[in-house]
Amino acid sequence: MSTNPSNHVYGVILNSTPQHVWQALTDPTQTQKYFFGSRIEVESGWKAGSDYRFTDTQGQLTSSGRILEAKAQSHLKMTFKPAWLPDAKPSTLSWELQALDSLTLLQLTHSDIDDATFEGAQMGVGWIFVLSSLKSLLETGKALPVPSVLAG
C-alpha cells in the first residue's frame, strides 16, 4: 500500500434537487439515516471556520473537523478527522453539487489522506456506501442497511 496522498473521487447522480441534497448533507436528522447512524452537529452555522462533529446514537464522537468553505446547494469543503483513527492527520472532504435539469450530480473528493490509511480503514467502500445510502434515502425514502463488513 502506498503512503502517498491521492485524491479519492466519487460521484452519483440523484433524482433530487440540489436543495434536497444540501439539506440531506447538513441536517442531523437526515445524516443519521444514511451516514452510519451519525448525526452532524455544527457549532456556528454552515460557514467557513465553524467546527462540526458527527456523533453516533449513543452520543460518541465518530468524526470531526472544520468547515473550510460553504455555499448552500453548491459546495461544501471541510476537514475530516475520524475518531476511530486517532493517529491519522486531518484530511479534506469536498462535496460538489451540480444541477442537471431535475437531477443533481453529487461529487465527493476525499484528499490530503495517505493511501495506506485510506485503504486500511476501508474508506473507499465507506464513501460508496454513504453516497449509495443517501441516493436511496432521497429517491425512495429509505436508506440502505449498513452491511456487516462496515458496521463498527
C-alpha positions in Angstrom: 0.0 0.0 0.0 1.2 3.4 -0.9 1.6 6.1 1.8 1.4 8.9 -0.8 -1.7 11.1 -0.7 -4.2 10.8 -3.5 -7.5 12.3 -4.4 -10.3 9.8 -4.0 -13.2 10.9 -6.1 -16.8 9.5 -6.1 -19.8 10.7 -7.9 -23.5 9.9 -8.1 -26.5 11.3 -9.9 -29.5 11.7 -7.7 -33.1 12.1 -8.7 -33.4 15.1 -6.4 -32.8 18.8 -6.3 -29.6 20.5 -5.1 -31.8 22.0 -2.3 -32.8 18.5 -1.0 -29.3 17.1 -1.4 -27.9 20.0 0.5 -30.4 19.5 3.3 -29.6 15.8 3.5 -25.8 16.7 3.8 -26.4 19.3 6.5 -29.4 18.2 8.6 -28.6 15.9 11.6 -31.9 14.1 11.3 -31.1 13.2 7.7 -27.4 12.3 8.2 -28.4 9.9 10.9 -30.4 7.9 8.4 -27.6 7.3 5.8 -24.3 8.2 7.4 -23.7 5.1 9.6 -26.3 6.4 12.2 -24.2 9.5 12.8 -25.7 13.0 13.3 -23.8 16.1 12.1 -23.7 19.0 14.5 -22.3 22.4 13.6 -21.3 24.9 16.2 -21.8 28.2 14.5 -23.8 27.6 11.3 -22.7 26.4 7.9 -19.9 28.9 7.2 -16.1 28.9 6.9 -14.4 28.5 10.3 -17.3 26.6 12.0 -16.4 23.4 13.7 -18.6 20.3 13.2 -18.8 16.8 14.6 -20.5 13.6 13.9 -21.8 11.6 16.8 -23.3 8.1 16.9 -26.7 7.1 18.5 -25.0 7.0 22.0 -23.6 10.5 21.5 -20.0 9.2 21.0 -17.8 11.2 18.6 -17.3 9.4 15.2 -15.5 12.2 13.3 -15.0 15.9 13.5 -13.4 18.8 11.6 -13.8 22.4 10.5 -15.8 23.9 7.6 -13.4 25.5 5.1 -15.9 26.7 2.5 -19.7 26.5 2.3 -22.0 27.7 -0.4 -25.5 26.3 0.1 -26.8 23.9 -2.5 -23.5 24.1 -4.4 -20.2 23.4 -2.5 -19.0 22.2 1.0 -15.4 21.8 1.9 -14.3 20.6 5.3 -11.5 19.0 7.2 -12.2 15.4 8.3 -10.7 13.6 11.4 -12.1 10.1 12.0 -12.3 9.4 15.7 -11.6 5.7 15.0 -8.1 6.6 13.7 -6.6 8.7 16.5 -3.2 8.8 14.8 -4.4 9.9 11.4 -3.9 13.5 10.3 -7.0 15.5 9.3 -7.9 15.2 5.7 -10.2 17.1 3.4 -13.7 16.4 2.1 -15.1 18.4 -0.8 -18.8 18.0 -1.7 -19.8 19.5 -5.1 -23.5 19.7 -6.1 -24.4 20.5 -9.7 -28.0 20.7 -11.0 -28.6 18.6 -14.1 -32.2 19.7 -15.1 -34.3 17.9 -12.4 -31.4 15.8 -11.2 -28.3 16.6 -9.1 -24.7 15.4 -9.7 -23.0 15.0 -6.3 -19.3 14.6 -6.3 -17.3 13.8 -3.2 -13.5 14.2 -3.2 -11.5 12.9 -0.2 -8.0 14.4 -0.3 -5.0 15.0 1.9 -5.0 11.5 3.2 -2.3 8.9 2.7 -3.4 5.9 0.7 -2.4 3.3 3.3 -4.6 4.9 5.9 -7.5 5.3 3.4 -7.3 1.7 2.2 -6.6 0.2 5.7 -9.7 2.0 7.1 -11.9 0.8 4.2 -12.8 4.4 3.5 -13.4 3.8 -0.2 -16.2 1.3 0.3 -17.4 3.5 3.2 -17.9 6.5 0.9 -19.5 4.4 -1.7 -22.0 3.2 0.9 -22.7 6.7 2.2 -23.4 8.0 -1.3 -25.5 5.0 -2.2 -27.5 5.2 1.0 -28.0 8.9 0.5 -29.3 8.2 -3.0 -31.6 5.6 -1.7 -32.9 7.8 1.0 -33.6 10.7 -1.3 -35.2 8.6 -4.0 -37.1 6.0 -2.1 -37.4 7.5 1.4 -35.4 4.6 2.9 -31.6 4.5 3.5 -29.7 1.3 3.0 -28.9 -1.0 5.9 -25.3 -0.9 7.0 -23.5 -4.1 5.8 -21.8 -6.1 8.5 -18.4 -5.5 6.9 -18.8 -1.8 7.6 -20.6 -2.0 10.9 -18.5 -0.6 13.8 
